[in-house]
Amino acid sequence: MTTTTISDVNSLKRALIAVWGEERVRIEEPLARYCNWKVGGPADLLLVVRTADELIRAWRLARQHRQPVTVLGFGANVLISDRGIRGFVIVNRAERLAFHPRGLVEADSGTNLAVLAKQAALHEVSGLEFLIGIPGTVGAAVAVNAGTRTRWMSHVLERVRVIDAHGRERWLAPSDLAFAYRESRLKHTGDLVITAWLRGRPGRRDRIERRMAELLRERQHQPAGPSAGSVFKNPPGDFAGRLIEQCGLKGYRVGGAKISERHANFIVNTDRASAADIKSLIDRAKAAVAERFGIRLEEEIRYLGEWE
Ligand SMILES: Cc1cc2nc3c(=O)[nH]c(=O)nc-3n(C[C@H](O)[C@H](O)[C@H](O)COP(=O)(O)OP(=O)(O)OC[C@H]3O[C@@H](n4cnc5c(N)ncnc54)[C@H](O)[C@@H]3O)c2cc1C
């Protein structure tokens, strides 16, 4: 069998339009509106998918046409460059959610974590309360092992359906994923999460809701405004925010971006910042902490798009 592979973005564009129509396939679409920091240049092509089947189909088409493909959830953990992202961006809004007996939850990867937590309360499933305050989607949360100080995605994941670069689907168990603090193997293989099965346990709705309200209250101290949450991972035994604060960088600005006065591990877009402004602050904080404490801070956020 011979396969024809066409490698230009226009052929993918035509293929996407043939399936989804001109209305849904966006060309040169500014990405700032798809990420929490509200920065970033355009994507060559962009499609918002609404089901797991659409997600798989779009992913396979991109591969068939040999175009780079980037999947975004809520863009709450990424810094997209001012030059944007070449190739194809899929915005994942596949959000089917099903509750099975004994606290087992099946969630499409585009499911909003807060919606999942609230629905779990309605279904009297406990153990997923910690997701209430984390902005993002299930798929990204698995890939980056999102969580709070004490509870991470890896603690509740039962299994996950992924698709690899060749379009092959398979199921993986947590033991396949090399989970660690804000880490998983998926970050490195680039496999895409399609669906995740999470393990809760039967609980009482009023208790679950009380716990979620507490967790949300604890977050009230977090800086307001467009950010990506914590920019850096906490180094072992310390806090990135404390180290940056000790370097006197709270309130430090570049362009429209500022290291938050409330929490020095947050960078806030206060006034039409560019991605370059934010990147300058990240570099400044890293250099200052390395110089003063000899500690190399590692980014929790991920860089997307073209960077020099
Ligand atoms: C105010 C604020 C508070 C935050 N608090 C926390 C917190 O307490 N704990 C915490 O862990 N994080 C926190 N974050 C960071 C963020 O919420 C999490 O990292 C979340 O998991 C990001 O989800 P997302 O859908 O927005 O991912 P995106 O930013 O869209 O994507 C993140 C990465 O995952 C990849 N990805 C997206 N979808 C998939 C998929 N289906 N399969 C595989 N890879 C995928 C993307 O390509 C990208 O590399 C916070 C962020 C903000 C803005």
The ligand as a MOL file (V3000), in Angstrom:
LIG
                    3D

  0  0  0     0  0            999 V3000
M  V30 BEGIN CTAB
M  V30 COUNTS 53 58 0 0 0
M  V30 BEGIN ATOM
M  V30 1 C -4.6160 30.9510 39.1100 0
M  V30 2 C -3.9970 29.6230 38.8160 0
M  V30 3 C -3.8400 28.6990 39.8390 0
M  V30 4 C -3.2490 27.4540 39.5940 0
M  V30 5 N -3.1310 26.5530 40.6230 0
M  V30 6 C -2.5960 25.3310 40.3840 0
M  V30 7 C -2.4970 24.3620 41.4130 0
M  V30 8 O -2.9130 24.5590 42.5550 0
M  V30 9 N -1.9390 23.1670 41.1260 0
M  V30 10 C -1.4850 22.8730 39.8740 0
M  V30 11 O -0.9990 21.7620 39.6490 0
M  V30 12 N -1.5620 23.7780 38.8660 0
M  V30 13 C -2.1060 24.9840 39.0920 0
M  V30 14 N -2.1900 25.8950 38.0720 0
M  V30 15 C -1.6950 25.5340 36.7420 0
M  V30 16 C -2.7830 24.8930 35.8610 0
M  V30 17 O -4.0530 25.1300 36.4160 0
M  V30 18 C -2.5840 23.3790 35.7290 0
M  V30 19 O -1.3000 23.0790 35.2320 0
M  V30 20 C -3.6250 22.7420 34.7870 0
M  V30 21 O -3.4460 21.3520 34.7760 0
M  V30 22 C -3.5060 23.2980 33.3680 0
M  V30 23 O -4.5550 22.7690 32.5910 0
M  V30 24 P -4.8490 23.3710 31.1580 0
M  V30 25 O -5.9500 22.5640 30.5710 0
M  V30 26 O -5.0460 24.8200 31.2330 0
M  V30 27 O -3.4720 23.0350 30.4150 0
M  V30 28 P -2.7720 23.8760 29.2560 0
M  V30 29 O -2.0820 25.0440 29.8560 0
M  V30 30 O -3.7120 24.1230 28.1500 0
M  V30 31 O -1.6870 22.8140 28.7990 0
M  V30 32 C -0.6090 22.4650 29.6460 0
M  V30 33 C 0.2720 21.4320 28.9310 0
M  V30 34 O -0.4460 20.2060 28.8130 0
M  V30 35 C -0.5280 19.8030 27.4490 0
M  V30 36 N -1.8360 19.2030 27.2460 0
M  V30 37 C -3.0460 19.8310 27.1740 0
M  V30 38 N -4.0170 18.9330 27.0040 0
M  V30 39 C -3.4360 17.7180 26.9630 0
M  V30 40 C -3.9120 16.3880 26.7760 0
M  V30 41 N -5.2230 16.1250 26.6020 0
M  V30 42 N -3.0220 15.3670 26.7820 0
M  V30 43 C -1.7000 15.5990 26.9710 0
M  V30 44 N -1.1750 16.8370 27.1180 0
M  V30 45 C -2.0360 17.8850 27.1230 0
M  V30 46 C -0.3670 21.0970 26.6620 0
M  V30 47 O 0.0860 20.8460 25.3400 0
M  V30 48 C 0.6440 21.8320 27.5060 0
M  V30 49 O 1.9460 21.4030 27.2430 0
M  V30 50 C -2.7920 27.1390 38.2970 0
M  V30 51 C -2.9690 28.0660 37.2520 0
M  V30 52 C -3.5760 29.2800 37.5000 0
M  V30 53 C -3.7780 30.2370 36.3650 0
M  V30 END ATOM
M  V30 BEGIN BOND
M  V30 1 1 1 2
M  V30 2 1 2 3
M  V30 3 2 2 52
M  V30 4 2 3 4
M  V30 5 1 4 5
M  V30 6 1 4 50
M  V30 7 2 5 6
M  V30 8 1 6 7
M  V30 9 1 6 13
M  V30 10 2 7 8
M  V30 11 1 7 9
M  V30 12 1 9 10
M  V30 13 2 10 11
M  V30 14 1 10 12
M  V30 15 2 12 13
M  V30 16 1 13 14
M  V30 17 1 14 15
M  V30 18 1 14 50
M  V30 19 1 15 16
M  V30 20 1 16 17
M  V30 21 1 16 18
M  V30 22 1 18 19
M  V30 23 1 18 20
M  V30 24 1 20 21
M  V30 25 1 20 22
M  V30 26 1 22 23
M  V30 27 1 23 24
M  V30 28 2 24 25
M  V30 29 1 24 26
M  V30 30 1 24 27
M  V30 31 1 27 28
M  V30 32 2 28 29
M  V30 33 1 28 30
M  V30 34 1 28 31
M  V30 35 1 31 32
M  V30 36 1 32 33
M  V30 37 1 33 34
M  V30 38 1 33 48
M  V30 39 1 34 35
M  V30 40 1 35 36
M  V30 41 1 35 46
M  V30 42 1 36 37
M  V30 43 1 36 45
M  V30 44 2 37 38
M  V30 45 1 38 39
M  V30 46 1 39 40
M  V30 47 2 39 45
M  V30 48 1 40 41
M  V30 49 2 40 42
M  V30 50 1 42 43
M  V30 51 2 43 44
M  V30 52 1 44 45
M  V30 53 1 46 47
M  V30 54 1 46 48
M  V30 55 1 48 49
M  V30 56 2 50 51
M  V30 57 1 51 52
M  V30 58 1 52 53
M  V30 END BOND
M  V30 END CTAB
M  END
